[in-house]
Amino acid sequence: MALQTLEDVLPVLRRRPDVEAPNLQAWDATDRLLLDAAAAHVPAGNRLTVIGDRFGALTLGALAVLSSGPVRVHQDLITGEQALRLNAAAVLGNGTERDLPFVQLPLGRELLEDAETVLLQLPKTLAELDEIAAAVARYASPDAVLLAGGRVKHMSLGMNAVLERHFRSVAPQLARQKSRVIVATGPQGSGDAERFPVVEHLAEIDLDVAAHGAVFAGSKLDIGTRFLLTFLPAMRPARHTIDLGCGTGILAAMYARQHPGAEVTATDQSAAAVASALATAEANGLAGQIRALQDDAMGTLPDGSADLILLNPPFHVGAGVHAGAGLKLIEAAGRVLAPGGELWTVYNRHLAYLPALERHVGPTVVKGQNPKFTVTLSTRRSRR
């Protein structure tokens, strides 16, 4: 099926396999604004790279608007990668991966080498923007144009400052439908792209923590993980332990250090998190004990293959507050735990996760609370 207009693309898009809900959709006004800006700025046949495409709107929309390909794409979340492929099948018709007019790549040289235009959905953090902008400046064409778009309420002057470190000209455009595009030109390549992951020593837990720009909490110790770590002495030795939604891999590293005989898997849907967790393991001499796996809710792990799971679930889906992501991980934990296996969970006190823990895992007891968080221990019931 040939793409004609955006109206051929946007109504078809779905978020699957990510969380779907009435208040969540697979594209937003920023996608449309970026594509309109691309139509105005990008000549036919331009070498195009897309970064931060959440579910395929930018990639498939660019193919419709610009009639160019193949498009190089980087998405941090594996669910975004999968959604793009699923949406491509719906929009373009079934075919082999070789037939797809785009290629999905990690952030780096292959993604950006000689790129003439880069479309970017602005990330949530300045650190992630810094890492992306540094890579564009280092690897893209000297005449490259970066079109970076976001919702006005999530944009800041700090984003302009980050872009100004890597581009000679940074020009915010007029807002439309509460979204804005920044046009950055004149990339100033430097060694900044090589400084990630950032490694910081956390004295309070005596651990070197590595962080790529997109990872939650950066190289800091988030307060939920800090509270869960106080229960580490009570956690039993296990043959196979999983740090589910691992972020920088702090829980994986601390558990592995306390239990040198355990096999530990640090898994997350974010490529940046998985790379950070692996770097954290290496920085602390634990690379032989910890493996890092990018996966969607442990989808590639067999049933009953873990004895212990540690979970600090997210309660945001993108920019919105939604419990669906955490519930998905709890259900997955129930599948992957062996009978008698244990799930330790820390979550914000306002979230009603107890019924889900009981239903999907098994008997659950509250092991501790503070003004912000609850820590629970769930024991996997025997399968019938």
Contacts in CASP RR format, 6 or more apart in sequence:
PFRMAT RR
TARGET T0000
AUTHOR 0000-0000-0000
METHOD contacts of the structure
MODEL  1
MALQTLEDVLPVLRRRPDVEAPNLQAWDATDRLLLDAAAAHVPAGNRLTV
IGDRFGALTLGALAVLSSGPVRVHQDLITGEQALRLNAAAVLGNGTERDL
PFVQLPLGRELLEDAETVLLQLPKTLAELDEIAAAVARYASPDAVLLAGG
RVKHMSLGMNAVLERHFRSVAPQLARQKSRVIVATGPQGSGDAERFPVVE
HLAEIDLDVAAHGAVFAGSKLDIGTRFLLTFLPAMRPARHTIDLGCGTGI
LAAMYARQHPGAEVTATDQSAAAVASALATAEANGLAGQIRALQDDAMGT
LPDGSADLILLNPPFHVGAGVHAGAGLKLIEAAGRVLAPGGELWTVYNRH
LAYLPALERHVGPTVVKGQNPKFTVTLSTRRSRR
1 91 0 8 1.000
1 92 0 8 1.000
1 93 0 8 1.000
3 9 0 8 1.000
3 60 0 8 1.000
3 61 0 8 1.000
3 63 0 8 1.000
3 64 0 8 1.000
3 67 0 8 1.000
3 91 0 8 1.000
3 92 0 8 1.000
4 64 0 8 1.000
5 64 0 8 1.000
6 32 0 8 1.000
6 35 0 8 1.000
6 61 0 8 1.000
6 64 0 8 1.000
6 65 0 8 1.000
8 64 0 8 1.000
8 91 0 8 1.000
9 57 0 8 1.000
9 60 0 8 1.000
9 61 0 8 1.000
9 64 0 8 1.000
9 91 0 8 1.000
10 27 0 8 1.000
10 31 0 8 1.000
10 32 0 8 1.000
10 57 0 8 1.000
10 61 0 8 1.000
12 87 0 8 1.000
12 90 0 8 1.000
12 91 0 8 1.000
13 25 0 8 1.000
13 26 0 8 1.000
13 27 0 8 1.000
13 55 0 8 1.000
13 56 0 8 1.000
13 57 0 8 1.000
13 60 0 8 1.000
13 87 0 8 1.000
13 90 0 8 1.000
13 91 0 8 1.000
14 20 0 8 1.000
14 26 0 8 1.000
14 55 0 8 1.000
14 83 0 8 1.000
14 86 0 8 1.000
14 87 0 8 1.000
14 90 0 8 1.000
15 24 0 8 1.000
15 25 0 8 1.000
15 26 0 8 1.000
15 55 0 8 1.000
15 83 0 8 1.000
16 83 0 8 1.000
16 86 0 8 1.000
17 79 0 8 1.000
17 82 0 8 1.000
17 83 0 8 1.000
17 86 0 8 1.000
17 296 0 8 1.000
18 55 0 8 1.000
18 77 0 8 1.000
18 79 0 8 1.000
18 80 0 8 1.000
18 83 0 8 1.000
18 317 0 8 1.000
19 317 0 8 1.000
19 322 0 8 1.000
19 324 0 8 1.000
19 325 0 8 1.000
19 328 0 8 1.000
21 317 0 8 1.000
21 322 0 8 1.000
21 324 0 8 1.000
23 322 0 8 1.000
24 317 0 8 1.000
24 320 0 8 1.000
24 322 0 8 1.000
26 54 0 8 1.000
26 55 0 8 1.000
26 56 0 8 1.000
26 57 0 8 1.000
26 83 0 8 1.000
26 87 0 8 1.000
27 54 0 8 1.000
27 55 0 8 1.000
27 56 0 8 1.000
27 57 0 8 1.000
28 57 0 8 1.000
28 151 0 8 1.000
28 179 0 8 1.000
29 151 0 8 1.000
29 176 0 8 1.000
29 177 0 8 1.000
29 178 0 8 1.000
29 179 0 8 1.000
30 121 0 8 1.000
30 122 0 8 1.000
30 149 0 8 1.000
30 150 0 8 1.000
30 151 0 8 1.000
30 179 0 8 1.000
31 57 0 8 1.000
31 58 0 8 1.000
31 61 0 8 1.000
31 121 0 8 1.000
32 177 0 8 1.000
32 179 0 8 1.000
33 149 0 8 1.000
33 176 0 8 1.000
33 177 0 8 1.000
33 179 0 8 1.000
33 180 0 8 1.000
33 181 0 8 1.000
34 58 0 8 1.000
34 119 0 8 1.000
34 121 0 8 1.000
34 147 0 8 1.000
34 149 0 8 1.000
34 181 0 8 1.000
35 57 0 8 1.000
35 58 0 8 1.000
35 61 0 8 1.000
35 62 0 8 1.000
35 65 0 8 1.000
35 119 0 8 1.000
37 147 0 8 1.000
37 173 0 8 1.000
37 181 0 8 1.000
37 183 0 8 1.000
38 48 0 8 1.000
38 62 0 8 1.000
38 65 0 8 1.000
38 66 0 8 1.000
38 117 0 8 1.000
38 119 0 8 1.000
38 147 0 8 1.000
39 65 0 8 1.000
39 66 0 8 1.000
41 117 0 8 1.000
41 145 0 8 1.000
41 147 0 8 1.000
41 183 0 8 1.000
42 48 0 8 1.000
42 66 0 8 1.000
42 68 0 8 1.000
42 116 0 8 1.000
42 117 0 8 1.000
42 145 0 8 1.000
44 66 0 8 1.000
44 67 0 8 1.000
44 68 0 8 1.000
45 66 0 8 1.000
45 68 0 8 1.000
45 69 0 8 1.000
46 66 0 8 1.000
46 68 0 8 1.000
46 116 0 8 1.000
46 117 0 8 1.000
47 114 0 8 1.000
47 115 0 8 1.000
47 116 0 8 1.000
47 117 0 8 1.000
47 141 0 8 1.000
48 62 0 8 1.000
48 66 0 8 1.000
48 68 0 8 1.000
48 69 0 8 1.000
48 71 0 8 1.000
48 72 0 8 1.000
48 115 0 8 1.000
48 116 0 8 1.000
48 117 0 8 1.000
48 118 0 8 1.000
48 119 0 8 1.000
49 71 0 8 1.000
49 72 0 8 1.000
49 73 0 8 1.000
49 74 0 8 1.000
49 111 0 8 1.000
49 112 0 8 1.000
49 115 0 8 1.000
49 117 0 8 1.000
49 118 0 8 1.000
49 119 0 8 1.000
49 140 0 8 1.000
50 58 0 8 1.000
50 59 0 8 1.000
50 62 0 8 1.000
50 71 0 8 1.000
50 72 0 8 1.000
50 73 0 8 1.000
50 74 0 8 1.000
50 102 0 8 1.000
50 118 0 8 1.000
50 119 0 8 1.000
50 120 0 8 1.000
51 73 0 8 1.000
51 74 0 8 1.000
51 107 0 8 1.000
51 111 0 8 1.000
51 118 0 8 1.000
51 119 0 8 1.000
51 120 0 8 1.000
51 121 0 8 1.000
51 132 0 8 1.000
52 58 0 8 1.000
52 74 0 8 1.000
52 75 0 8 1.000
52 76 0 8 1.000
52 120 0 8 1.000
52 121 0 8 1.000
52 123 0 8 1.000
53 59 0 8 1.000
53 73 0 8 1.000
53 75 0 8 1.000
53 80 0 8 1.000
53 84 0 8 1.000
53 119 0 8 1.000
53 121 0 8 1.000
54 75 0 8 1.000
54 77 0 8 1.000
54 80 0 8 1.000
54 83 0 8 1.000
54 121 0 8 1.000
55 80 0 8 1.000
55 83 0 8 1.000
55 84 0 8 1.000
55 87 0 8 1.000
56 80 0 8 1.000
56 83 0 8 1.000
56 84 0 8 1.000
56 87 0 8 1.000
56 88 0 8 1.000
58 119 0 8 1.000
58 121 0 8 1.000
59 71 0 8 1.000
59 73 0 8 1.000
59 84 0 8 1.000
59 88 0 8 1.000
59 102 0 8 1.000
60 84 0 8 1.000
60 87 0 8 1.000
60 88 0 8 1.000
60 91 0 8 1.000
60 92 0 8 1.000
62 68 0 8 1.000
62 71 0 8 1.000
62 119 0 8 1.000
63 69 0 8 1.000
63 71 0 8 1.000
63 101 0 8 1.000
63 102 0 8 1.000
69 101 0 8 1.000
69 102 0 8 1.000
70 100 0 8 1.000
70 101 0 8 1.000
70 102 0 8 1.000
70 103 0 8 1.000
71 101 0 8 1.000
71 102 0 8 1.000
71 103 0 8 1.000
72 102 0 8 1.000
72 103 0 8 1.000
72 105 0 8 1.000
72 110 0 8 1.000
72 111 0 8 1.000
72 112 0 8 1.000
72 115 0 8 1.000
73 84 0 8 1.000
73 102 0 8 1.000
73 103 0 8 1.000
73 104 0 8 1.000
73 105 0 8 1.000
74 104 0 8 1.000
74 105 0 8 1.000
74 106 0 8 1.000
74 107 0 8 1.000
74 108 0 8 1.000
74 111 0 8 1.000
75 81 0 8 1.000
75 84 0 8 1.000
75 104 0 8 1.000
76 214 0 8 1.000
76 270 0 8 1.000
76 271 0 8 1.000
76 272 0 8 1.000
77 269 0 8 1.000
77 270 0 8 1.000
77 271 0 8 1.000
78 269 0 8 1.000
78 270 0 8 1.000
78 271 0 8 1.000
78 294 0 8 1.000
78 295 0 8 1.000
78 296 0 8 1.000
79 269 0 8 1.000
79 296 0 8 1.000
81 104 0 8 1.000
82 296 0 8 1.000
84 102 0 8 1.000
84 104 0 8 1.000
85 97 0 8 1.000
85 100 0 8 1.000
88 100 0 8 1.000
88 102 0 8 1.000
89 95 0 8 1.000
92 100 0 8 1.000
92 101 0 8 1.000
105 111 0 8 1.000
106 271 0 8 1.000
107 131 0 8 1.000
107 132 0 8 1.000
107 135 0 8 1.000
107 271 0 8 1.000
108 135 0 8 1.000
108 139 0 8 1.000
108 193 0 8 1.000
109 139 0 8 1.000
111 135 0 8 1.000
111 139 0 8 1.000
112 118 0 8 1.000
112 135 0 8 1.000
112 136 0 8 1.000
112 138 0 8 1.000
112 139 0 8 1.000
112 140 0 8 1.000
113 139 0 8 1.000
113 140 0 8 1.000
114 140 0 8 1.000
114 141 0 8 1.000
115 136 0 8 1.000
115 139 0 8 1.000
115 140 0 8 1.000
115 141 0 8 1.000
115 144 0 8 1.000
116 140 0 8 1.000
116 141 0 8 1.000
116 143 0 8 1.000
116 144 0 8 1.000
116 145 0 8 1.000
117 144 0 8 1.000
117 145 0 8 1.000
117 146 0 8 1.000
117 147 0 8 1.000
118 136 0 8 1.000
118 140 0 8 1.000
118 144 0 8 1.000
118 145 0 8 1.000
118 146 0 8 1.000
118 147 0 8 1.000
119 147 0 8 1.000
120 132 0 8 1.000
120 146 0 8 1.000
120 147 0 8 1.000
120 148 0 8 1.000
120 149 0 8 1.000
121 149 0 8 1.000
121 150 0 8 1.000
122 129 0 8 1.000
122 148 0 8 1.000
122 149 0 8 1.000
122 150 0 8 1.000
122 154 0 8 1.000
122 155 0 8 1.000
122 159 0 8 1.000
122 182 0 8 1.000
123 129 0 8 1.000
123 132 0 8 1.000
123 214 0 8 1.000
124 154 0 8 1.000
124 318 0 8 1.000
124 319 0 8 1.000
125 213 0 8 1.000
125 214 0 8 1.000
125 218 0 8 1.000
126 156 0 8 1.000
126 158 0 8 1.000
126 159 0 8 1.000
126 162 0 8 1.000
127 198 0 8 1.000
127 211 0 8 1.000
127 213 0 8 1.000
127 214 0 8 1.000
127 218 0 8 1.000
128 212 0 8 1.000
128 213 0 8 1.000
128 214 0 8 1.000
128 272 0 8 1.000
129 148 0 8 1.000
129 159 0 8 1.000
129 162 0 8 1.000
129 163 0 8 1.000
130 162 0 8 1.000
130 165 0 8 1.000
130 192 0 8 1.000
130 213 0 8 1.000
131 193 0 8 1.000
131 196 0 8 1.000
131 212 0 8 1.000
131 213 0 8 1.000
131 214 0 8 1.000
133 146 0 8 1.000
133 162 0 8 1.000
133 163 0 8 1.000
133 165 0 8 1.000
133 166 0 8 1.000
133 167 0 8 1.000
133 184 0 8 1.000
134 166 0 8 1.000
134 189 0 8 1.000
134 190 0 8 1.000
134 191 0 8 1.000
134 192 0 8 1.000
134 193 0 8 1.000
134 195 0 8 1.000
134 196 0 8 1.000
135 193 0 8 1.000
136 144 0 8 1.000
136 146 0 8 1.000
136 166 0 8 1.000
136 187 0 8 1.000
137 166 0 8 1.000
137 167 0 8 1.000
137 187 0 8 1.000
137 188 0 8 1.000
137 189 0 8 1.000
137 190 0 8 1.000
137 192 0 8 1.000
137 193 0 8 1.000
138 187 0 8 1.000
138 189 0 8 1.000
138 190 0 8 1.000
138 191 0 8 1.000
138 192 0 8 1.000
138 193 0 8 1.000
139 193 0 8 1.000
140 146 0 8 1.000
140 187 0 8 1.000
142 186 0 8 1.000
142 187 0 8 1.000
143 185 0 8 1.000
143 186 0 8 1.000
144 185 0 8 1.000
144 186 0 8 1.000
144 187 0 8 1.000
145 183 0 8 1.000
145 184 0 8 1.000
145 185 0 8 1.000
146 163 0 8 1.000
146 167 0 8 1.000
146 182 0 8 1.000
146 183 0 8 1.000
146 184 0 8 1.000
146 185 0 8 1.000
146 187 0 8 1.000
147 181 0 8 1.000
147 182 0 8 1.000
147 183 0 8 1.000
148 159 0 8 1.000
148 163 0 8 1.000
148 181 0 8 1.000
148 182 0 8 1.000
148 184 0 8 1.000
149 179 0 8 1.000
149 180 0 8 1.000
149 181 0 8 1.000
149 182 0 8 1.000
150 179 0 8 1.000
150 180 0 8 1.000
150 181 0 8 1.000
151 178 0 8 1.000
151 179 0 8 1.000
151 319 0 8 1.000
152 175 0 8 1.000
152 178 0 8 1.000
152 179 0 8 1.000
152 180 0 8 1.000
153 178 0 8 1.000
154 319 0 8 1.000
155 180 0 8 1.000
159 182 0 8 1.000
160 170 0 8 1.000
160 172 0 8 1.000
160 182 0 8 1.000
163 170 0 8 1.000
163 182 0 8 1.000
163 184 0 8 1.000
164 170 0 8 1.000
165 188 0 8 1.000
165 192 0 8 1.000
166 184 0 8 1.000
166 187 0 8 1.000
166 188 0 8 1.000
166 189 0 8 1.000
166 190 0 8 1.000
166 192 0 8 1.000
167 184 0 8 1.000
167 185 0 8 1.000
167 186 0 8 1.000
167 187 0 8 1.000
167 188 0 8 1.000
168 185 0 8 1.000
168 186 0 8 1.000
168 187 0 8 1.000
168 188 0 8 1.000
169 183 0 8 1.000
169 184 0 8 1.000
169 185 0 8 1.000
169 186 0 8 1.000
170 182 0 8 1.000
170 183 0 8 1.000
170 184 0 8 1.000
171 182 0 8 1.000
171 183 0 8 1.000
171 184 0 8 1.000
172 180 0 8 1.000
172 181 0 8 1.000
172 182 0 8 1.000
173 180 0 8 1.000
173 181 0 8 1.000
173 182 0 8 1.000
173 183 0 8 1.000
174 180 0 8 1.000
196 212 0 8 1.000
196 213 0 8 1.000
197 210 0 8 1.000
197 211 0 8 1.000
197 212 0 8 1.000
197 213 0 8 1.000
197 275 0 8 1.000
197 276 0 8 1.000
197 279 0 8 1.000
198 210 0 8 1.000
198 211 0 8 1.000
198 213 0 8 1.000
198 218 0 8 1.000
198 219 0 8 1.000
199 208 0 8 1.000
199 209 0 8 1.000
199 210 0 8 1.000
199 211 0 8 1.000
199 219 0 8 1.000
199 279 0 8 1.000
199 283 0 8 1.000
200 208 0 8 1.000
200 209 0 8 1.000
200 211 0 8 1.000
200 219 0 8 1.000
200 220 0 8 1.000
201 207 0 8 1.000
201 208 0 8 1.000
201 209 0 8 1.000
202 208 0 8 1.000
202 209 0 8 1.000
202 219 0 8 1.000
202 220 0 8 1.000
202 221 0 8 1.000
204 221 0 8 1.000
205 221 0 8 1.000
205 229 0 8 1.000
205 250 0 8 1.000
205 254 0 8 1.000
207 250 0 8 1.000
207 253 0 8 1.000
207 254 0 8 1.000
207 257 0 8 1.000
207 280 0 8 1.000
207 284 0 8 1.000
208 280 0 8 1.000
208 283 0 8 1.000
208 284 0 8 1.000
209 218 0 8 1.000
209 219 0 8 1.000
209 220 0 8 1.000
209 221 0 8 1.000
209 248 0 8 1.000
209 249 0 8 1.000
209 250 0 8 1.000
209 280 0 8 1.000
209 283 0 8 1.000
210 219 0 8 1.000
210 248 0 8 1.000
210 276 0 8 1.000
210 279 0 8 1.000
210 280 0 8 1.000
210 282 0 8 1.000
210 283 0 8 1.000
211 217 0 8 1.000
211 218 0 8 1.000
211 219 0 8 1.000
211 248 0 8 1.000
211 276 0 8 1.000
212 272 0 8 1.000
212 273 0 8 1.000
212 275 0 8 1.000
212 276 0 8 1.000
213 272 0 8 1.000
214 270 0 8 1.000
214 271 0 8 1.000
214 272 0 8 1.000
214 273 0 8 1.000
215 247 0 8 1.000
215 248 0 8 1.000
215 270 0 8 1.000
215 272 0 8 1.000
215 273 0 8 1.000
215 276 0 8 1.000
216 222 0 8 1.000
216 247 0 8 1.000
216 270 0 8 1.000
216 273 0 8 1.000
216 314 0 8 1.000
217 225 0 8 1.000
217 247 0 8 1.000
217 248 0 8 1.000
218 248 0 8 1.000
218 276 0 8 1.000
219 248 0 8 1.000
221 250 0 8 1.000
222 312 0 8 1.000
223 372 0 8 1.000
223 373 0 8 1.000
224 312 0 8 1.000
224 346 0 8 1.000
224 372 0 8 1.000
224 373 0 8 1.000
225 250 0 8 1.000
225 251 0 8 1.000
225 312 0 8 1.000
225 346 0 8 1.000
227 346 0 8 1.000
227 370 0 8 1.000
227 372 0 8 1.000
227 373 0 8 1.000
227 375 0 8 1.000
228 251 0 8 1.000
228 310 0 8 1.000
228 312 0 8 1.000
228 344 0 8 1.000
228 346 0 8 1.000
228 375 0 8 1.000
229 250 0 8 1.000
229 251 0 8 1.000
229 254 0 8 1.000
231 344 0 8 1.000
231 367 0 8 1.000
231 368 0 8 1.000
231 375 0 8 1.000
232 254 0 8 1.000
232 255 0 8 1.000
232 258 0 8 1.000
233 258 0 8 1.000
234 367 0 8 1.000
235 255 0 8 1.000
235 308 0 8 1.000
235 310 0 8 1.000
235 342 0 8 1.000
235 344 0 8 1.000
236 308 0 8 1.000
236 342 0 8 1.000
237 259 0 8 1.000
237 261 0 8 1.000
237 262 0 8 1.000
238 259 0 8 1.000
238 262 0 8 1.000
238 306 0 8 1.000
238 307 0 8 1.000
238 308 0 8 1.000
238 341 0 8 1.000
238 342 0 8 1.000
239 262 0 8 1.000
239 263 0 8 1.000
239 307 0 8 1.000
240 262 0 8 1.000
240 263 0 8 1.000
240 264 0 8 1.000
240 265 0 8 1.000
240 305 0 8 1.000
240 306 0 8 1.000
240 307 0 8 1.000
240 308 0 8 1.000
241 252 0 8 1.000
241 255 0 8 1.000
241 256 0 8 1.000
241 259 0 8 1.000
241 262 0 8 1.000
241 263 0 8 1.000
241 264 0 8 1.000
241 265 0 8 1.000
241 306 0 8 1.000
241 307 0 8 1.000
241 308 0 8 1.000
241 309 0 8 1.000
241 310 0 8 1.000
242 264 0 8 1.000
242 265 0 8 1.000
242 266 0 8 1.000
242 267 0 8 1.000
242 298 0 8 1.000
242 301 0 8 1.000
242 306 0 8 1.000
242 308 0 8 1.000
242 309 0 8 1.000
242 310 0 8 1.000
242 336 0 8 1.000
243 249 0 8 1.000
243 251 0 8 1.000
243 252 0 8 1.000
243 255 0 8 1.000
243 264 0 8 1.000
243 265 0 8 1.000
243 266 0 8 1.000
243 267 0 8 1.000
243 277 0 8 1.000
243 310 0 8 1.000
244 267 0 8 1.000
244 298 0 8 1.000
244 309 0 8 1.000
244 310 0 8 1.000
244 311 0 8 1.000
244 313 0 8 1.000
244 329 0 8 1.000
244 332 0 8 1.000
244 333 0 8 1.000
245 267 0 8 1.000
245 268 0 8 1.000
245 269 0 8 1.000
245 273 0 8 1.000
245 311 0 8 1.000
245 312 0 8 1.000
245 313 0 8 1.000
245 314 0 8 1.000
245 329 0 8 1.000
246 252 0 8 1.000
246 266 0 8 1.000
246 267 0 8 1.000
246 268 0 8 1.000
246 273 0 8 1.000
246 274 0 8 1.000
246 277 0 8 1.000
246 292 0 8 1.000
247 266 0 8 1.000
247 268 0 8 1.000
247 270 0 8 1.000
247 273 0 8 1.000
247 276 0 8 1.000
247 277 0 8 1.000
248 273 0 8 1.000
248 276 0 8 1.000
248 277 0 8 1.000
248 280 0 8 1.000
249 266 0 8 1.000
249 273 0 8 1.000
249 276 0 8 1.000
249 277 0 8 1.000
249 280 0 8 1.000
249 281 0 8 1.000
249 290 0 8 1.000
250 280 0 8 1.000
251 310 0 8 1.000
251 312 0 8 1.000
252 264 0 8 1.000
252 265 0 8 1.000
252 266 0 8 1.000
252 277 0 8 1.000
252 280 0 8 1.000
252 281 0 8 1.000
252 290 0 8 1.000
252 310 0 8 1.000
253 280 0 8 1.000
253 281 0 8 1.000
253 284 0 8 1.000
253 286 0 8 1.000
253 290 0 8 1.000
255 262 0 8 1.000
255 264 0 8 1.000
255 310 0 8 1.000
256 262 0 8 1.000
256 264 0 8 1.000
256 281 0 8 1.000
256 286 0 8 1.000
256 289 0 8 1.000
256 290 0 8 1.000
257 284 0 8 1.000
257 286 0 8 1.000
260 289 0 8 1.000
261 289 0 8 1.000
262 289 0 8 1.000
263 289 0 8 1.000
263 291 0 8 1.000
264 289 0 8 1.000
264 290 0 8 1.000
264 291 0 8 1.000
265 290 0 8 1.000
265 291 0 8 1.000
265 292 0 8 1.000
265 293 0 8 1.000
265 301 0 8 1.000
265 306 0 8 1.000
266 274 0 8 1.000
266 277 0 8 1.000
266 278 0 8 1.000
266 281 0 8 1.000
266 290 0 8 1.000
266 291 0 8 1.000
266 292 0 8 1.000
266 293 0 8 1.000
267 274 0 8 1.000
267 292 0 8 1.000
267 293 0 8 1.000
267 294 0 8 1.000
267 295 0 8 1.000
267 298 0 8 1.000
267 301 0 8 1.000
268 274 0 8 1.000
268 277 0 8 1.000
268 294 0 8 1.000
268 295 0 8 1.000
269 294 0 8 1.000
269 295 0 8 1.000
269 296 0 8 1.000
269 297 0 8 1.000
270 294 0 8 1.000
271 294 0 8 1.000
274 292 0 8 1.000
274 293 0 8 1.000
274 294 0 8 1.000
275 292 0 8 1.000
277 290 0 8 1.000
277 292 0 8 1.000
278 287 0 8 1.000
278 290 0 8 1.000
278 292 0 8 1.000
281 287 0 8 1.000
281 288 0 8 1.000
281 289 0 8 1.000
281 290 0 8 1.000
281 292 0 8 1.000
293 300 0 8 1.000
293 301 0 8 1.000
295 301 0 8 1.000
297 328 0 8 1.000
297 329 0 8 1.000
297 331 0 8 1.000
297 332 0 8 1.000
298 332 0 8 1.000
298 333 0 8 1.000
298 335 0 8 1.000
298 336 0 8 1.000
299 332 0 8 1.000
301 336 0 8 1.000
302 336 0 8 1.000
303 335 0 8 1.000
303 336 0 8 1.000
304 335 0 8 1.000
304 336 0 8 1.000
304 337 0 8 1.000
304 338 0 8 1.000
304 339 0 8 1.000
305 336 0 8 1.000
305 338 0 8 1.000
306 336 0 8 1.000
306 337 0 8 1.000
306 338 0 8 1.000
306 341 0 8 1.000
307 337 0 8 1.000
307 338 0 8 1.000
307 341 0 8 1.000
307 342 0 8 1.000
308 341 0 8 1.000
308 342 0 8 1.000
308 343 0 8 1.000
308 344 0 8 1.000
309 333 0 8 1.000
309 336 0 8 1.000
309 337 0 8 1.000
309 342 0 8 1.000
309 343 0 8 1.000
309 344 0 8 1.000
310 344 0 8 1.000
311 329 0 8 1.000
311 330 0 8 1.000
311 333 0 8 1.000
311 343 0 8 1.000
311 344 0 8 1.000
311 345 0 8 1.000
311 346 0 8 1.000
312 345 0 8 1.000
312 346 0 8 1.000
312 347 0 8 1.000
313 325 0 8 1.000
313 326 0 8 1.000
313 329 0 8 1.000
313 330 0 8 1.000
313 345 0 8 1.000
313 347 0 8 1.000
313 353 0 8 1.000
314 325 0 8 1.000
314 326 0 8 1.000
315 321 0 8 1.000
315 322 0 8 1.000
315 323 0 8 1.000
315 325 0 8 1.000
315 326 0 8 1.000
315 347 0 8 1.000
315 348 0 8 1.000
315 351 0 8 1.000
316 322 0 8 1.000
316 325 0 8 1.000
317 324 0 8 1.000
317 325 0 8 1.000
323 351 0 8 1.000
323 352 0 8 1.000
323 353 0 8 1.000
326 347 0 8 1.000
326 353 0 8 1.000
327 353 0 8 1.000
327 356 0 8 1.000
330 343 0 8 1.000
330 345 0 8 1.000
330 353 0 8 1.000
330 356 0 8 1.000
330 357 0 8 1.000
330 360 0 8 1.000
330 361 0 8 1.000
331 356 0 8 1.000
331 360 0 8 1.000
333 343 0 8 1.000
333 360 0 8 1.000
333 361 0 8 1.000
333 378 0 8 1.000
334 343 0 8 1.000
334 360 0 8 1.000
334 361 0 8 1.000
334 362 0 8 1.000
334 380 0 8 1.000
337 343 0 8 1.000
337 361 0 8 1.000
337 380 0 8 1.000
338 380 0 8 1.000
339 380 0 8 1.000
339 381 0 8 1.000
339 382 0 8 1.000
339 383 0 8 1.000
340 379 0 8 1.000
340 380 0 8 1.000
340 381 0 8 1.000
340 382 0 8 1.000
341 379 0 8 1.000
341 380 0 8 1.000
342 377 0 8 1.000
342 378 0 8 1.000
342 379 0 8 1.000
342 380 0 8 1.000
343 357 0 8 1.000
343 361 0 8 1.000
343 376 0 8 1.000
343 377 0 8 1.000
343 378 0 8 1.000
343 379 0 8 1.000
343 380 0 8 1.000
344 367 0 8 1.000
344 375 0 8 1.000
344 376 0 8 1.000
344 377 0 8 1.000
345 353 0 8 1.000
345 357 0 8 1.000
345 375 0 8 1.000
345 376 0 8 1.000
345 378 0 8 1.000
346 373 0 8 1.000
346 374 0 8 1.000
346 375 0 8 1.000
347 353 0 8 1.000
347 373 0 8 1.000
347 374 0 8 1.000
347 376 0 8 1.000
348 372 0 8 1.000
348 373 0 8 1.000
348 374 0 8 1.000
349 369 0 8 1.000
349 371 0 8 1.000
349 372 0 8 1.000
349 373 0 8 1.000
349 374 0 8 1.000
353 374 0 8 1.000
353 376 0 8 1.000
354 364 0 8 1.000
354 366 0 8 1.000
354 376 0 8 1.000
357 364 0 8 1.000
357 376 0 8 1.000
357 378 0 8 1.000
358 364 0 8 1.000
358 378 0 8 1.000
361 378 0 8 1.000
361 379 0 8 1.000
361 380 0 8 1.000
361 381 0 8 1.000
362 378 0 8 1.000
362 379 0 8 1.000
362 380 0 8 1.000
362 381 0 8 1.000
363 378 0 8 1.000
363 379 0 8 1.000
363 381 0 8 1.000
364 376 0 8 1.000
364 377 0 8 1.000
364 378 0 8 1.000
364 379 0 8 1.000
365 376 0 8 1.000
365 377 0 8 1.000
366 374 0 8 1.000
366 375 0 8 1.000
366 376 0 8 1.000
367 375 0 8 1.000
367 376 0 8 1.000
367 377 0 8 1.000
368 374 0 8 1.000
368 375 0 8 1.000
369 375 0 8 1.000
END
